Amino acid sequence: MDSRIAFSCCALLLVTLLPLSANASSKLYIVYMGEKKHDDPSAVTASHHDILTSVLGSKDESLKSMVYSYKHGFSGFAAILTKTQAGTLAKFPEVISVKPNTYHKAHTTRSWDFLGLGHNKSPQQTDLLRTANYGEDIIVGVIDSGIWPESRSFDDNGYGPVPARWKGICQTGTAFNATSCNRKIIGARWYSKGIEATNLKGEYMSPRDFNSHGTHVASTIAGGEVQAVSYGGLATGMARGGAPRARLAIYKVLWGPKTASSDANILAAIDDAIHDGVDVLSLSLGGGAGYEFPGTLHAVLRGISVVFAAGNDGPVPQTVTNVMPWVTTVAASTMDRAFPTIISLGNKEKLVGQSLYYNSTLNTDGFKELVHAQSCTAEWLESSNVTGKIVLCYAPRLAPSVLPRVELPLTINRTVGAGAKGLIFAQYTTNLLPKCKGGMPCVVVDYETAQRIESYLTITESPIVKVSHAMTVVGDGVLSPRVASFSSRGPSPLFPGILKPDIAAPGVGILAAVRGSYVLNDGTSMACPHVSAVTALLKSVHPDWSPAMIKSAIVTTASVTDHFGVPIEAESVPRKLADPFDFGGGHIDPDRAANPGLVYDLDAREYNKFFNCTLGLVHGCGSYQLNLNLPSIAIPDLKDHVTVQRIVTNVGVIGTTYHAVLEAPAGVVMSVEPSVITFAKGSSTSMTFRVSFTTRRRVQGGFTFGSLTWSDGNTHSVRIPIAVRVVIQDFVADTS
C-alpha cells in the first residue's frame, strides 16, 4: 500500500458512464448518509434518486449523474456533481457528509511456520490451525486488484458445497467466466467506474488480476497447499495460506500497474461485501495518513472483522493510515529467513550482502570490473563507461534525503540503461530485495560493507568483483522479528488518542501466488493478509466473539520479545527498540490469541459516537476517546492528571484471579484500581478498572511508552500498550 497519490480534476472524470450533462466543473462526489432507513435495497436506491432529483431537477438527470448507490450495509451514493450541487446536497438533514472522490493505491512458505502455524507439529500438540479446522468455510472478502483463478493455490478439490449463507455473485468479464469461480473462489465482483483510461490500458475488465497484488494477498490468506514452490530455487517449501480451508470472495477495485482506485469503488465493494455475507474483510490499501473509509464501520456493526494495512511510508513518524478504532491496523515485520549473497573482491576478501539473484543463465563465474558510481545519478552513469561492469552505488551523505524503497528501482533502471552487468546498492536497510529483481545481479549491502568495498576500490588499480548466487538461510540465526523500515509509524495525525498500528505481522520476503508462479514481495500489504487469516481462524474457533473481542485477543497476546527473550527492534535511522507506534501490541502470536484469558469487548454501536466526533457532530470527544474500551491507551495531552476506564471480560476459566503488572511511561506516575480482579463462580464475567496517570515533570515533551498487563501467574498475560505525551500548553509539538 503506497501513500495517497496526487490527482487533478481531470483525473476524477469518469471514463465510463459519464453523464451527458457533466461539464468541465463536474466531478465525482461521495454522498454519505449513514445507516440505511429501509431493509429493501431498491427502496434505499429510490431514496437516493429522490434526493438527487431534487437537486438536479429531473429524474433523468439523476439517473445520468449517479454512479453507485450504496444500499446494503449503509446508505449513500456516488454521483457526478458540480461544487454548487455538492454544497446543496450537504445541507440536507439526512446527508452526513459530501466529499470529492479520492484516489488510492495498494499498499508464505516460511511465514506461517515462523508464526507457529506450521504443519510440522505432532498430533498431540494443540494449535489454532487445527482447532479452527484450517478455517473451514469462513468467508474472507479480499478488496484488492482481483485474482488469477488458475493458480494452484485456488484449486477447489476436496471442498464441499459453497456455504448456504453466501449471497454473492460471480461477475463475469474479460477472460473471466462463471467457471472462473469455484468452491474456493466462491464469488467475484469488479468496480472500474471513475478510473482513468491510462490505468485501464491493457487491464482485464473483469475480476481477473492484471497487477497480481490481489492474487498474492488472497493466496497468503487462504491459499491451498502447494508443494515444492520457490522463487528461482530460493525460499523453497510448501506455499499455503494461513487459513487454507477458508473460502474467498474477491472484490476488484485496484487497476493497472499503479494499482489505482477510488473511494467510490472501494465503498461499493464494502457495501456489496456486507450484503454477500463475508466474515472477514481484508484491505491491503489506503489513502495515506489522515484518510479513512467510513463504510467499514457498517461492516463491523454487522459482525464483520475488518483488517487494514498500516502503510509503507515508514520509518517516518505520524505516517500510519487506516486508524479508525474499529479496524485492525497491521504493521510489517521480518521473519527468520534471509538470502545472503557472497561478494568476492579481487583481493580474495569475501563479503556478504542480501540478494534474490538466481539467474543461472547468466555467466557469473568470472570476475567483472568494479566501479564506484557514488549516488548513481543519470549524469554520472552517462559520463562514465559502465558497460559490462558491476557498479557500486554508495553515497551515505544522501541518506537523510533518500527513501530506499523509492531510490532502488530508479537506480536499477539507470544502471541497466547504462549497460551495467551488476549493481551493489548500499543503504541503511537491506529489506529491499523484491525491488532488487531483474536480469542482472543486484545486491543490497549496509554502509559498513560498502565502505570496505570502497576501500578496496581506492587502493586497487584494476578492481574486480564477483557476485555469487543467493542462498536461503532459515532459523534462529537470523535476527527476527524486526519491524520493517518501510512500515508506517504512529502516532496517527488524525486521531492521536487512538493508538495505531495495532499489531505487527510478517511482511518481508513473503512468497505467494502471482499468476501461475510464486513470487517474493514486501509491504504492509503482505502483513495485512497474515492478520486477516488469523482473524478467520479465530472466527472459526470463537464464532460468538465480536470483532472487538477478536482484535483484543490478537493485540493483548502479542509478543514484544524475540525467541531469545530479547526486546524486538524496529528498523529506523538508527535501529531502535520497537515501541507501540512501531508495532502496537507487538508481534502477532496466533496460538496465544486463541486463548487470551481476558478480552476488551466493545458494543460496535459505541463506535457511532466516535464517528460522530470525527464529523464534529457531538462535544466531549476527548474524554470519550480516552474511555473507549480499546486494548490500548493513548493520552496525547497529559497536563497534570487523568484517569481512564477499561472493562475486561473473562473468556477463560471461572475462578481465575488476575494481578495488574504496571510499566509506567517515563516521567509519569501510573496506578490501577483495583489491582487484583477475580472472576468468581456466579459473579459477573466482566470487571471494570481505572488507570490513573500523573505527570512527574512539567515539560512540553514527546510520547513515552509503557504497558498494563493482567497476569494470572500461569497461562495468561493480557498486555495492552500505553503511550502518553505530557504537555504544558495547548499546542502539542515538542518545543525542543
PyMOL commands that set and color helices and strands:
alter all, ss='L'
color gray80, all
select helices_A, chain A and resi 9-12+41-56+59-65+83-90+109-114+128-131+133-135+152-154+178-180+197-200+213-222+263-276+295-301+378-383+396-401+404-417+433-435+447-459+524-541+547-556+580-583+590-593+606-614+621-627
alter helices_A, ss='H'
color red, helices_A
select strands_A, chain A and resi 27-32+66-70+76-81+97-100+103-106+139-144+185-190+226-231+234-239+247-252+261-262+280-283+285-286+305-309+328-333+337-338+340-345+350-355+368-372+390-393+422-426+442-445+464-467+473-474+482-483+503-506+510-514+517-521+569-570+576-577+598-599+633-638+641-650+657-663+668-673+676-678+686-695+703-711+717-726
alter strands_A, ss='S'
color yellow, strands_A
deselect
rebuild
show_as cartoon
